[in-house]
Amino acid sequence: MIRTAIWAVAAYWIGTIPSPWVIARLAGRNDLIAEMKRRESPGDAHYILTRKMSGAAGSAAIVLDMLKGFGPALAARASSQPVTPLAWVGGAAVAGHCFAPFLRTVGGRGLTTAAGVSLVILPKAMIVTGVIALAGTVAKKGGLGTSVGFGLLPVFAVLFGYPGTLVWMAIAVVGLIALRRLEGISEDRRHGVTARRAVMARLLFDLPRGGRS
């Protein structure tokens, strides 16, 4: 139990590292940091770096955020940790990415770190999820693609025969992503968006203000 807690705490704190914020800070781009902190649009820091800094900067942030999940999960697996610690490592890394106790508004939605975790712990399920997400991106429906792909991650975990504990980890990961996306509902409501439209737009399409520009 103590060993599991140590692994989970370490994974959580690694998950809290705000990769886009770090890259913007090193580049001296305080204007980008201010934009990342907008409450109405949490989690789009990778896009901000790509659009206003460079594609390389945005890609670097994505890779670093994936490594925050991939690294702890790989370390746990390489040290032959049993299923339960693996599940806690995966969930904790994503929780740290989504809900860091500092720099709160520049925390991500969890997708990149969840992908890194799942590539190690649920590789077959993550491949199918990734294909769906990529198809959405190609069709210029990236928000919907990631929503469907990651939403089905627990289903794929079941279909590929992963242990129940890891299926529950996948469910927890999806739940964390959903909670992070729904954080801006109050801002949507202040823009006159109905609660139903706000929830649907954020959960299915990852869009603030009900999808309004």
Sequence and secondary structure as in RCSB ss.txt:
>XXXX:A:sequence
MIRTAIWAVAAYWIGTIPSPWVIARLAGRNDLIAEMKRRESPGDAHYILTRKMSGAAGSAAIVLDMLKGFGPALA
ARASSQPVTPLAWVGGAAVAGHCFAPFLRTVGGRGLTTAAGVSLVILPKAMIVTGVIALAGTVAKKGGLGTSVGF
GLLPVFAVLFGYPGTLVWMAIAVVGLIALRRLEGISEDRRHGVTARRAVMARLLFDLPRGGRS
>XXXX:A:secstr
 HHHHHHHHHHHHHHT  HHHHHHHHTT HHHHHHHT TTSTT HHHHHHHHT HHHHHHHHHHHHHHHHHHHHH
HHHTT  HHHHHHHHHHHHHHHHS SSSGGG   SHHHHHHHHHHHSHHHHHHHHHHHHHHHHTT HHHHHHHHH
HTHHHHHHHTT  HHHHHHHHHHHHHHHHHHGGGHHHHHHTT  HHHHHHHHHHH  SGGG  
